[in-house]
Amino acid sequence: MKLGKITAFALTTALGTTSVFAAGDEDRTGWPESFTVGTASQGGTYFAYGSGWANLVADELGITGGGEVTGGPMQNMALVHTGEAQFGMTTMGPAAESLAGTNPIAPGLQMTNACAMFPMYQTPFSVTALASSGIKSIADIPDGARIGFGPAGSTSDTYFPRMMEELGVKFERRNGGWSDLGGQLQDGLLDVIAFAAGVPVPAVSQLEVQTDVNIIEFTEEEQAKIMEAFPVSAFEIKADTYTTLEAPARSVSMWNFTIANCDLPESFVYAVVDTVMSDNERMQGIHRAAASTLPENWDKNKVMMWHPGAAKWFVENAGADIPADKIFSK
């Protein structure tokens, strides 16, 4: 299953330095000469965050590497499982489905060779419409509304349509990259965009600059109903996330983790985790969502086996209590 065959996406920039890394203490036996991080569509948080940490790791470790545009978590699980990408990013829902063999990219294939690496942030589910549409609440969304749910197979596309149906919304389903959907909303080709992405979502921030938008929160009743039906938790989008918000917005969220092919050398993954997790200020410089990329959030992984290198780092540096049966071994 080759990268080009299951992705059909463009290679991004994000090549790191190719200079020889200064001699260090780590054992580099078996380290790859280059690496790829599966992200998602341009205009979304995965792309900005993933390309950013890929560049950081490439620069720090002296290995060529970069972010790759993909269809998001479901595709990333497939790419990492097969080894077509060394690393990727996923939300816990798609990870659980992939492990169970219900990933739509390869139905029946249990993607157990993708291991947890480090916690990223929570993905809030949020709704945006043009202010001129008059849509200020979920209840305001008219029957037959054209809703953009992000790339096919993404976390948003997997769960948000079901959430909308749970809330009684009747809609026409549209897919595409976040930047493209933002342009369609602005051009009147969409009525609503249902985002599932770390905040601030670049496409929403761009829309705010260009036009007036409504960022729509869930009511308490809507929030409770969604939490009852789906693997999400309560979340509040802070008022200072977007200039449009005047108060915190009620939402729900799902945790994101980076993933590594389970066969990668332990010392390599340990070094990658150390690079990312040892300087949170530097990570927040890449994307504000990294405020949650903290060692203590290791316990948010309730789904995947840990890569041995990652488990070792969190045990040694974060006091993690990771049972042996939750660490990948052949």
C-alpha positions as a Python dict, from the first residue, in 0.01 Angstrom:
ca = {
    (1, 'M'): (0, 0, 0),
    (2, 'K'): (210, 287, -129),
    (3, 'L'): (186, 643, -1),
    (4, 'G'): (67, 782, -331),
    (5, 'K'): (-190, 506, -378),
    (6, 'I'): (-382, 564, -57),
    (7, 'T'): (-336, 936, -24),
    (8, 'A'): (-349, 1123, -353),
    (9, 'F'): (-227, 1430, -182),
    (10, 'A'): (53, 1680, -227),
    (11, 'L'): (383, 1679, -49),
    (12, 'T'): (423, 1991, 159),
    (13, 'T'): (729, 2193, 225),
    (14, 'A'): (883, 2135, 564),
    (15, 'L'): (1217, 1979, 484),
    (16, 'G'): (1457, 1997, 772),
    (17, 'T'): (1832, 2024, 771),
    (18, 'T'): (2030, 1741, 616),
    (19, 'S'): (2355, 1824, 793),
    (20, 'V'): (2524, 1557, 999),
    (21, 'F'): (2399, 1571, 1357),
    (22, 'A'): (2661, 1639, 1619),
    (23, 'A'): (2772, 1329, 1800),
    (24, 'G'): (2554, 1266, 2103),
    (25, 'D'): (2483, 1003, 2360),
    (26, 'E'): (2187, 842, 2188),
    (27, 'D'): (2220, 517, 2000),
    (28, 'R'): (2119, 588, 1639),
    (29, 'T'): (2117, 228, 1526),
    (30, 'G'): (1835, 173, 1279),
    (31, 'W'): (1729, 539, 1264),
    (32, 'P'): (1568, 635, 932),
    (33, 'E'): (1745, 883, 705),
    (34, 'S'): (1422, 1082, 671),
    (35, 'F'): (1068, 1085, 806),
    (36, 'T'): (719, 1197, 715),
    (37, 'V'): (442, 1321, 946),
    (38, 'G'): (86, 1266, 824),
    (39, 'T'): (-118, 1580, 903),
    (40, 'A'): (-446, 1682, 731),
    (41, 'S'): (-566, 1949, 486),
    (42, 'Q'): (-413, 2293, 452),
    (43, 'G'): (-598, 2557, 652),
    (44, 'G'): (-654, 2319, 943),
    (45, 'T'): (-474, 2295, 1274),
    (46, 'Y'): (-324, 1951, 1204),
    (47, 'F'): (-134, 2088, 904),
    (48, 'A'): (11, 2388, 1088),
    (49, 'Y'): (87, 2197, 1408),
    (50, 'G'): (220, 1884, 1238),
    (51, 'S'): (441, 2060, 986),
    (52, 'G'): (573, 2273, 1271),
    (53, 'W'): (684, 1990, 1497),
    (54, 'A'): (816, 1797, 1198),
    (55, 'N'): (1044, 2090, 1114),
    (56, 'L'): (1148, 2121, 1477),
    (57, 'V'): (1243, 1754, 1503),
    (58, 'A'): (1421, 1757, 1166),
    (59, 'D'): (1626, 2057, 1271),
    (60, 'E'): (1709, 1931, 1620),
    (61, 'L'): (1795, 1574, 1519),
    (62, 'G'): (1961, 1653, 1187),
    (63, 'I'): (1730, 1433, 980),
    (64, 'T'): (1537, 1532, 669),
    (65, 'G'): (1167, 1535, 754),
    (66, 'G'): (842, 1717, 702),
    (67, 'G'): (467, 1728, 715),
    (68, 'E'): (245, 1567, 452),
    (69, 'V'): (-103, 1682, 349),
    (70, 'T'): (-346, 1394, 414),
    (71, 'G'): (-713, 1327, 463),
    (72, 'G'): (-667, 1343, 840),
    (73, 'P'): (-679, 1095, 1131),
    (74, 'M'): (-830, 793, 955),
    (75, 'Q'): (-579, 812, 672),
    (76, 'N'): (-294, 885, 912),
    (77, 'M'): (-371, 567, 1104),
    (78, 'A'): (-350, 370, 778),
    (79, 'L'): (-29, 540, 665),
    (80, 'V'): (149, 487, 997),
    (81, 'H'): (24, 130, 1037),
    (82, 'T'): (163, 34, 695),
    (83, 'G'): (486, 231, 748),
    (84, 'E'): (421, 461, 451),
    (85, 'A'): (452, 746, 703),
    (86, 'Q'): (672, 716, 1008),
    (87, 'F'): (453, 948, 1214),
    (88, 'G'): (103, 1091, 1207),
    (89, 'M'): (-166, 1253, 1416),
    (90, 'T'): (-505, 1119, 1517),
    (91, 'T'): (-799, 1176, 1745),
    (92, 'M'): (-904, 902, 1983),
    (93, 'G'): (-1230, 818, 1806),
    (94, 'P'): (-1071, 737, 1468),
    (95, 'A'): (-787, 559, 1650),
    (96, 'A'): (-1035, 330, 1826),
    (97, 'E'): (-1220, 259, 1501),
    (98, 'S'): (-894, 184, 1321),
    (99, 'L'): (-782, -59, 1590),
    (100, 'A'): (-1120, -230, 1572),
    (101, 'G'): (-1093, -275, 1196),
    (102, 'T'): (-1368, -29, 1102),
    (103, 'N'): (-1150, 236, 937),
    (104, 'P'): (-1325, 305, 603),
    (105, 'I'): (-991, 326, 421),
    (106, 'A'): (-925, -44, 481),
    (107, 'P'): (-1234, -212, 628),
    (108, 'G'): (-1150, -521, 828),
    (109, 'L'): (-783, -431, 878),
    (110, 'Q'): (-696, -386, 1245),
    (111, 'M'): (-435, -111, 1241),
    (112, 'T'): (-242, -229, 1544),
    (113, 'N'): (101, -122, 1419),
    (114, 'A'): (31, 246, 1496),
    (115, 'C'): (145, 334, 1848),
    (116, 'A'): (80, 634, 2073),
    (117, 'M'): (368, 882, 2091),
    (118, 'F'): (271, 1207, 2270),
    (119, 'P'): (-42, 1406, 2364),
    (120, 'M'): (-126, 1703, 2144),
    (121, 'Y'): (-442, 1891, 2239),
    (122, 'Q'): (-817, 1860, 2247),
    (123, 'T'): (-1012, 1901, 1924),
    (124, 'P'): (-1323, 2111, 1984),
    (125, 'F'): (-1624, 2066, 1759),
    (126, 'S'): (-1740, 2413, 1654),
    (127, 'V'): (-1977, 2565, 1401),
    (128, 'T'): (-1921, 2878, 1193),
    (129, 'A'): (-2157, 3069, 964),
    (130, 'L'): (-2150, 3409, 801),
    (131, 'A'): (-2311, 3677, 1016),
    (132, 'S'): (-2519, 3777, 713),
    (133, 'S'): (-2686, 3432, 715),
    (134, 'G'): (-2868, 3505, 1039),
    (135, 'I'): (-2763, 3165, 1177),
    (136, 'K'): (-2678, 3221, 1543),
    (137, 'S'): (-2758, 2880, 1692),
    (138, 'I'): (-2785, 2514, 1593),
    (139, 'A'): (-3163, 2554, 1593),
    (140, 'D'): (-3128, 2833, 1333),
    (141, 'I'): (-2971, 2601, 1076),
    (142, 'P'): (-3241, 2554, 810),
    (143, 'D'): (-3345, 2219, 668),
    (144, 'G'): (-3130, 2131, 371),
    (145, 'A'): (-2845, 2358, 475),
    (146, 'R'): (-2520, 2297, 288),
    (147, 'I'): (-2270, 2205, 560),
    (148, 'G'): (-1898, 2160, 503),
    (149, 'F'): (-1759, 1883, 726),
    (150, 'G'): (-1393, 1895, 624),
    (151, 'P'): (-1196, 1633, 432),
    (152, 'A'): (-1362, 1296, 376),
    (153, 'G'): (-1260, 1056, 653),
    (154, 'S'): (-1143, 1333, 886),
    (155, 'T'): (-1249, 1347, 1252),
    (156, 'S'): (-1500, 1615, 1164),
    (157, 'D'): (-1642, 1421, 870),
    (158, 'T'): (-1660, 1102, 1077),
    (159, 'Y'): (-1841, 1245, 1379),
    (160, 'F'): (-1994, 1586, 1309),
    (161, 'P'): (-2260, 1464, 1062),
    (162, 'R'): (-2375, 1211, 1324),
    (163, 'M'): (-2380, 1485, 1589),
    (164, 'M'): (-2590, 1709, 1367),
    (165, 'E'): (-2832, 1424, 1302),
    (166, 'E'): (-2848, 1360, 1678),
    (167, 'L'): (-2951, 1725, 1721),
    (168, 'G'): (-3217, 1700, 1451),
    (169, 'V'): (-3038, 1902, 1183),
    (170, 'K'): (-3120, 1807, 823),
    (171, 'F'): (-2844, 1898, 581),
    (172, 'E'): (-2659, 1845, 255),
    (173, 'R'): (-2315, 1703, 327),
    (174, 'R'): (-2012, 1866, 162),
    (175, 'N'): (-1644, 1778, 194),
    (176, 'G'): (-1316, 1954, 123),
    (177, 'G'): (-1008, 2106, 279),
    (178, 'W'): (-1068, 2371, 545),
    (179, 'S'): (-925, 2656, 339),
    (180, 'D'): (-1138, 2558, 41),
    (181, 'L'): (-1453, 2528, 253),
    (182, 'G'): (-1382, 2868, 408),
    (183, 'G'): (-1372, 3018, 60),
    (184, 'Q'): (-1699, 2843, -30),
    (185, 'L'): (-1867, 2980, 282),
    (186, 'Q'): (-1752, 3331, 197),
    (187, 'D'): (-1876, 3290, -162),
    (188, 'G'): (-2220, 3172, -50),
    (189, 'L'): (-2170, 2815, -172),
    (190, 'L'): (-2203, 2681, 184),
    (191, 'D'): (-2433, 2781, 468),
    (192, 'V'): (-2230, 2642, 757),
    (193, 'I'): (-1891, 2487, 828),
    (194, 'A'): (-1871, 2229, 1105),
    (195, 'F'): (-1511, 2234, 1226),
    (196, 'A'): (-1335, 1970, 1432),
    (197, 'A'): (-986, 2111, 1473),
    (198, 'G'): (-760, 2256, 1739),
    (199, 'V'): (-831, 2620, 1807),
    (200, 'P'): (-774, 2872, 1674),
    (201, 'V'): (-856, 2707, 1341),
    (202, 'P'): (-649, 2893, 1080),
    (203, 'A'): (-938, 2897, 831),
    (204, 'V'): (-1170, 3061, 1088),
    (205, 'S'): (-908, 3318, 1183),
    (206, 'Q'): (-870, 3401, 812),
    (207, 'L'): (-1248, 3433, 768),
    (208, 'E'): (-1266, 3676, 1060),
    (209, 'V'): (-1022, 3905, 886),
    (210, 'Q'): (-1219, 3904, 564),
    (211, 'T'): (-1583, 3909, 677),
    (212, 'D'): (-1821, 3899, 974),
    (213, 'V'): (-1889, 3550, 1107),
    (214, 'N'): (-2089, 3385, 1382),
    (215, 'I'): (-1911, 3122, 1589),
    (216, 'I'): (-2200, 2913, 1717),
    (217, 'E'): (-2190, 2740, 2054),
    (218, 'F'): (-2395, 2444, 2171),
    (219, 'T'): (-2666, 2496, 2431),
    (220, 'E'): (-2623, 2305, 2758),
    (221, 'E'): (-2889, 2060, 2644),
    (222, 'E'): (-2722, 2008, 2304),
    (223, 'Q'): (-2384, 1960, 2470),
    (224, 'A'): (-2523, 1699, 2711),
    (225, 'K'): (-2698, 1513, 2430),
    (226, 'I'): (-2380, 1490, 2223),
    (227, 'M'): (-2170, 1379, 2520),
    (228, 'E'): (-2419, 1102, 2590),
    (229, 'A'): (-2400, 972, 2233),
    (230, 'F'): (-2032, 1016, 2137),
    (231, 'P'): (-1678, 970, 2283),
    (232, 'V'): (-1632, 1340, 2361),
    (233, 'S'): (-1606, 1557, 2672),
    (234, 'A'): (-1714, 1909, 2765),
    (235, 'F'): (-1496, 2189, 2631),
    (236, 'E'): (-1501, 2568, 2640),
    (237, 'I'): (-1353, 2775, 2359),
    (238, 'K'): (-1194, 3074, 2533),
    (239, 'A'): (-1318, 3418, 2439),
    (240, 'D'): (-973, 3536, 2334),
    (241, 'T'): (-940, 3251, 2081),
    (242, 'Y'): (-1117, 3453, 1812),
    (243, 'T'): (-1185, 3825, 1777),
    (244, 'T'): (-1549, 3738, 1699),
    (245, 'L'): (-1609, 3584, 2043),
    (246, 'E'): (-1717, 3813, 2323),
    (247, 'A'): (-1756, 3531, 2577),
    (248, 'P'): (-1644, 3167, 2606),
    (249, 'A'): (-1826, 2931, 2371),
    (250, 'R'): (-1965, 2597, 2491),
    (251, 'S'): (-1837, 2301, 2289),
    (252, 'V'): (-1731, 1936, 2308),
    (253, 'S'): (-1390, 1794, 2231),
    (254, 'M'): (-1186, 1482, 2157),
    (255, 'W'): (-820, 1431, 2249),
    (256, 'N'): (-549, 1414, 1982),
    (257, 'F'): (-227, 1212, 1997),
    (258, 'T'): (65, 1178, 1766),
    (259, 'I'): (131, 825, 1649),
    (260, 'A'): (444, 639, 1543),
    (261, 'N'): (491, 323, 1345),
    (262, 'C'): (544, 66, 1620),
    (263, 'D'): (853, -79, 1446),
    (264, 'L'): (1056, 245, 1466),
    (265, 'P'): (1366, 223, 1688),
    (266, 'E'): (1302, 298, 2054),
    (267, 'S'): (1589, 547, 2073),
    (268, 'F'): (1459, 740, 1771),
    (269, 'V'): (1107, 781, 1908),
    (270, 'Y'): (1247, 868, 2251),
    (271, 'A'): (1453, 1147, 2091),
    (272, 'V'): (1152, 1278, 1897),
    (273, 'V'): (933, 1287, 2208),
    (274, 'D'): (1212, 1455, 2405),
    (275, 'T'): (1248, 1725, 2138),
    (276, 'V'): (877, 1806, 2136),
    (277, 'M'): (792, 1768, 2504),
    (278, 'S'): (1095, 1934, 2661),
    (279, 'D'): (1010, 2292, 2557),
    (280, 'N'): (640, 2380, 2557),
    (281, 'E'): (703, 2749, 2493),
    (282, 'R'): (875, 2658, 2169),
    (283, 'M'): (580, 2436, 2075),
    (284, 'Q'): (331, 2713, 2148),
    (285, 'G'): (532, 2927, 1908),
    (286, 'I'): (436, 2674, 1641),
    (287, 'H'): (65, 2676, 1733),
    (288, 'R'): (-131, 2799, 2033),
    (289, 'A'): (-310, 2464, 2060),
    (290, 'A'): (21, 2326, 2190),
    (291, 'A'): (-59, 2483, 2528),
    (292, 'S'): (-200, 2136, 2606),
    (293, 'T'): (101, 1949, 2469),
    (294, 'L'): (221, 1879, 2821),
    (295, 'P'): (386, 1572, 2978),
    (296, 'E'): (109, 1534, 3237),
    (297, 'N'): (-146, 1471, 2962),
    (298, 'W'): (9, 1133, 2883),
    (299, 'D'): (-285, 971, 3061),
    (300, 'K'): (-534, 1096, 2800),
    (301, 'N'): (-444, 796, 2585),
    (302, 'K'): (-715, 544, 2666),
    (303, 'V'): (-706, 363, 2333),
    (304, 'M'): (-367, 284, 2178),
    (305, 'M'): (-65, 81, 2276),
    (306, 'W'): (236, 298, 2356),
    (307, 'H'): (551, 297, 2147),
    (308, 'P'): (830, 168, 2378),
    (309, 'G'): (1041, 480, 2318),
    (310, 'A'): (755, 711, 2406),
    (311, 'A'): (657, 508, 2712),
    (312, 'K'): (1017, 520, 2833),
    (313, 'W'): (1026, 901, 2800),
    (314, 'F'): (701, 957, 2992),
    (315, 'V'): (798, 711, 3266),
    (316, 'E'): (1138, 876, 3311),
    (317, 'N'): (1034, 1240, 3271),
    (318, 'A'): (666, 1266, 3363),
    (319, 'G'): (630, 1002, 3633),
    (320, 'A'): (393, 810, 3407),
    (321, 'D'): (260, 480, 3533),
    (322, 'I'): (220, 288, 3208),
    (323, 'P'): (149, -85, 3257),
    (324, 'A'): (371, -322, 3061),
    (325, 'D'): (68, -464, 2881),
    (326, 'K'): (-5, -119, 2736),
    (327, 'I'): (341, -94, 2574),
    (328, 'F'): (389, -242, 2228),
    (329, 'S'): (607, -550, 2201),
    (330, 'K'): (645, -814, 1934),
}
